[in-house]
Amino acid sequence: MPKYVVDGYDKLIAGMVGPFITVSVIVKAGGIRERGTVLGVVDQEEDGTWIVDVVDSTATDGSETPFGILADPEVDATTEDVRATAFTSGEFNRDALIFGGTDTVDMHELAMRNVGLHTKRVVG
């Protein structure tokens, strides 16, 4: 499999072939979330904004299925839900992705690809 060079910022972005699409989301309270955290939908606001939480395969609230990747550098949702931005398509460094529990990229790679989140092995 080919390897790709990633951006110099934080090594999350791993290619510019396809479009990067972002959406506004609400990150469910529960901790500090870092850029690259894979998110699943747990609910939706009346205005259509998705409420998301960290993807964890042991969950049963919708967050077991990947929807997006946190784009913001850091979101402090320790005590309350917080608005943020998530990528819903693009090419990402598989080694820079963050999951909940003991989940790994290998567990979610196909589901991510099916929603437009493509992972790549990278160098640099």
C-alpha positions as CSV (number, residue, x, y, z in Angstrom):
1,M,0.0,0.0,0.0
2,P,1.4,3.5,-0.9
3,K,2.4,5.9,1.9
4,Y,1.5,9.5,1.8
5,V,3.1,12.6,3.3
6,V,0.8,14.5,5.7
7,D,0.3,18.2,6.6
8,G,2.8,19.8,8.9
9,Y,0.2,21.1,11.4
10,D,-0.8,18.0,13.3
11,K,-0.5,15.1,10.9
12,L,-4.3,14.6,10.7
13,I,-4.8,15.5,7.0
14,A,-3.4,12.9,4.7
15,G,-4.2,14.0,1.2
16,M,-6.0,16.6,-0.9
17,V,-7.5,14.4,-3.6
18,G,-11.1,14.6,-2.4
19,P,-13.0,17.4,-0.8
20,F,-13.0,18.2,2.9
21,I,-16.5,18.9,4.1
22,T,-17.2,20.1,7.5
23,V,-20.4,20.5,9.6
24,S,-21.3,22.2,12.8
25,V,-21.9,19.6,15.6
26,I,-22.6,19.6,19.3
27,V,-20.1,17.5,21.3
28,K,-21.8,15.7,24.1
29,A,-20.5,16.5,27.6
30,G,-18.0,14.0,28.9
31,G,-14.5,15.3,28.7
32,I,-11.9,17.2,26.7
33,R,-11.9,16.1,23.0
34,E,-8.9,16.5,20.7
35,R,-8.7,17.2,17.0
36,G,-8.8,13.8,15.2
37,T,-11.4,12.2,17.6
38,V,-13.8,10.1,15.6
39,L,-17.4,11.0,16.4
40,G,-20.7,9.2,16.1
41,V,-24.2,10.7,16.2
42,V,-26.3,10.2,19.4
43,D,-29.1,12.7,18.7
44,Q,-30.1,15.7,16.7
45,E,-31.3,19.2,17.7
46,E,-34.5,20.7,16.3
47,D,-32.5,22.9,14.0
48,G,-30.8,19.8,12.5
49,T,-27.5,20.1,14.3
50,W,-26.0,16.6,15.1
51,I,-25.2,15.8,18.7
52,V,-22.1,13.6,18.7
53,D,-19.9,11.6,21.1
54,V,-16.6,9.7,20.8
55,V,-16.9,6.5,18.7
56,D,-16.9,3.5,21.0
57,S,-18.0,0.0,19.7
58,T,-19.4,-0.9,23.2
59,A,-21.9,2.0,23.0
60,T,-25.5,1.5,22.0
61,D,-26.6,5.1,21.6
62,G,-25.4,5.6,18.0
63,S,-21.8,6.6,18.9
64,E,-20.7,3.1,18.0
65,T,-20.9,4.1,14.3
66,P,-18.5,6.7,12.8
67,F,-20.0,9.9,11.4
68,G,-17.2,12.5,11.5
69,I,-13.8,13.6,12.8
70,L,-13.4,16.5,15.2
71,A,-11.7,19.4,13.3
72,D,-11.2,21.8,16.2
73,P,-7.9,21.7,18.0
74,E,-9.5,20.9,21.3
75,V,-13.0,21.0,22.7
76,D,-13.6,21.2,26.5
77,A,-16.9,19.4,26.9
78,T,-16.0,18.4,30.5
79,T,-19.2,19.8,32.1
80,E,-21.5,20.7,29.2
81,D,-22.3,20.1,25.6
82,V,-20.1,22.3,23.3
83,R,-20.5,23.4,19.7
84,A,-17.7,22.4,17.4
85,T,-16.8,21.5,13.8
86,A,-16.4,18.0,12.4
87,F,-15.1,16.8,9.1
88,T,-17.6,14.5,7.3
89,S,-15.3,13.7,4.4
90,G,-11.7,13.8,3.5
91,E,-8.4,11.8,3.7
92,F,-6.9,11.3,7.1
93,N,-3.8,9.8,8.7
94,R,-5.1,6.6,10.3
95,D,-2.4,6.9,13.0
96,A,-3.7,10.3,14.1
97,L,-7.3,9.2,14.8
98,I,-8.7,8.9,18.3
99,F,-11.4,6.5,19.4
100,G,-13.1,5.7,22.7
101,G,-12.6,2.7,24.8
102,T,-10.2,0.2,23.3
103,D,-11.3,0.8,19.8
104,T,-8.8,1.1,16.9
105,V,-8.9,2.3,13.4
106,D,-8.9,-1.3,12.1
107,M,-12.3,-1.8,13.8
108,H,-13.9,1.2,12.1
109,E,-12.0,1.7,8.8
110,L,-14.7,0.2,6.5
111,A,-17.5,2.1,8.2
112,M,-15.5,5.3,8.0
113,R,-14.9,4.7,4.3
114,N,-18.6,4.2,3.7
115,V,-19.4,7.7,5.0
116,G,-16.6,9.4,3.1
117,L,-13.8,9.4,5.8
118,H,-10.9,7.8,4.0
119,T,-7.8,6.7,6.0
120,K,-4.2,6.4,4.7
121,R,-0.9,5.1,6.0
122,V,1.5,8.0,5.9
123,V,5.1,8.9,6.4
124,G,6.6,12.0,8.1
